[in-house]
């Protein structure tokens, strides 16, 4: 059977005045002019997110690629079409073309409706749509009793046009895909009265969809739709062969891409922090350097700005700063390996210079639903490594660890032996990471728990650890120390869900981590701002580098309208000082993003700086400041309105010997308490770097601690800066730069 991506050919009835031999309803999806004309003739409404908090009008995604003329891209979470008062005869035929870019997870055992004829008065509906992994199904529901017709031949393909035709004669239904009959069955349920009712037609979303909040609904389609045709006659047309020439040379990969360009009206989406092109992302992970390119993957839901249907997004870069989007690297697929998600992991270049992705494979039908698998590139000569192939399950949960708490493998190598730690926990002992070892990075054996902390002494370390990272540490000048940093994210029980770390050594005889000090330490004091660590040793420079997720903290902001969620933090380099204390800060390459230097001075007074800052404003800046610690509060206000009624404040507080981040705003999006990062009793000077990137703020203090948070000021004029402190305050150094945006684009084939 010849199959393509997902596009149904529908034939359905709207008005009894139309010639019964012709289409009673036809949707060509040929752009905004077509839509306005169609809307004039029918009781129809097309819904879509505006992809902006400040704009309210829908932003439709019309595409020039179509079966005839253009088509409409359904974004997976907000796009659907409603047509009222549709009259459907007992015998009818429908057809359409669909090119899916992702498949819903059959959430709630419900179809992702392409066409959904339903009544508002009760739960009666006739649906044509997709189940898990693109399996096409036809469903009739009557008062919560439903019957589905489907089989193993009815799967649609992603990223290609699929032509679907459905005909109903009496109780018999025929389904054809790309001109070939794949299903011919009869309904057992009696739905004669269904066709006597006034019906609505919903296109792109189940009329009884599950979901959360008032707006977010599941069971929707994601992809291109075109040429929906509904006829009274129960004889289905076959328009497949006649349309092949018009679709043969279309670049559907480009047409189906999640568009980062649609956020031109969205003022909170960061400009120089790495973000998904659209919708939801969580932790960046599996950093990899191979053949001159850096790769970074991330947890991603291509359906919308919420968690679910987890794929692996993919970025490519020459410098870990200027990223480009690549196609999705890994997606859930039918079969026993990854039917329910591709969760976090790591990457490593193994034997024979082979890049390996170690990922958490999810199969919710198994008693143990999480395990570790490997993916390899399909073509290692492709410098962007855009195509990946899943191989086998390599590691399963050892019996002593908590059930269904076994994820986020991290791979490293010491003296020729490969090691893997996986996030997990042991009942009664708390979070830990089982250690595995291998000679070839393919075949692994379990060793023992990598490290177990004292859960009674440190209950905030939780019952489970996620995202373990283990990296060697050098001095800033590159000298080896023999020390390592071990980072984890605690979860469950009494966990404080922040990134904690220890400095210590790897005991190769006993295959365990031995900390210098058993007390866990915090890196970031942003109160769940900096989470989800991953890391690598940069082969070019030998630096240990960590990536993180910067949590959105949206509060009452409407992420449905925004259309995106979360972004990466800046990549940071880790090193040890002479006292074997951890130090960290943004990698040197961040300076490439510096644009115009707006102000710079040495040993300058507060009055001088503030006079100059009256000419400076922005929400996309880097600020450096140095001053002596004293008994006076001093710092800087950023993102301030001219009257000072809205502002963010960063200052040293002598009473608590900490650097504080606080905000003043009317109607804040969430409850907020000032964030405090302790600097210790021995600090005589403070060196503070502040990164403002629209809604992002990152503050690095003496390369010792940091604060990661959000600024969601909706005031257009909240862009001012001002030094605060005693009148005679002098700063040893002060500089402000504009920061360039990442010039986002997609990598292309055969580059």
Buried (B, 14 or more C-beta within 10 A) or exposed (E): EEBBBBBBBBBBBBEEEBEEEEBBBBBBBBBEEBBEEBEEEBEBEBBBBBBBBEEEEBBBBBBEBBBBBBBBBBBBBBBBBBBBEBBBBBBBBBBBBBBBBBBBBBBEEBBBBBBBBBBEEEBBBBBBBBBBBBBBBBBBBBEEEBBBBBBEBBBBBBBBBBBBBBBBBEBEBBBBBBBBBBBEBEBEEEBEEBBEBEBBBBBBBBBBBEBEEEBBBBBBBBBBBBBBBBBBBBEBBBBBEEBBEEBEEBEBBEBBBBBBEBBEBBBBBBBBBBBBBBBBBBBBBBBBBBEEBBBBBBBBBBBBBBEBBBBBBBBBBEBBBBBBBBBBBBBBBBEEBBBBBBBBBBBBBBEEEBBBBBBBBBBEEBEBBBBBBBBBBEEBEBBBBBEBEBEEBBBBBBEBBBEBBBBBBBBBBEEEEBBBBBBBBBEEBBBBBBBBBBEEBBEBEBBBBBBBBEBEEBBBBBBBBBBBBBBBBBBBEEEEBEBBBBBBBBBBBEBBBBBBBBBBBBEEEEBBBEBEEEEBBBBBBBBBBBBBBBBBBBEEEEBBBBBBBBBBBBEEBBBBBBBBBBBBBBBBBBBBEEEBEBBBBBBEBBEEBBBEEBBEBEEBBBEBBBEBBEEBBBBBBBBBBBBBBEEBBBBBBBBBBEEEEBBBBBBBBEEEBBBBBBBBBEEBBEEBEEBBBBBEEEBEEBBBBBBBBBBBBBBBBBBBBBBBBBBBBBBEEBBBBBBBBEEEBBBBBBBBBBBBBBEBEBBEEEE
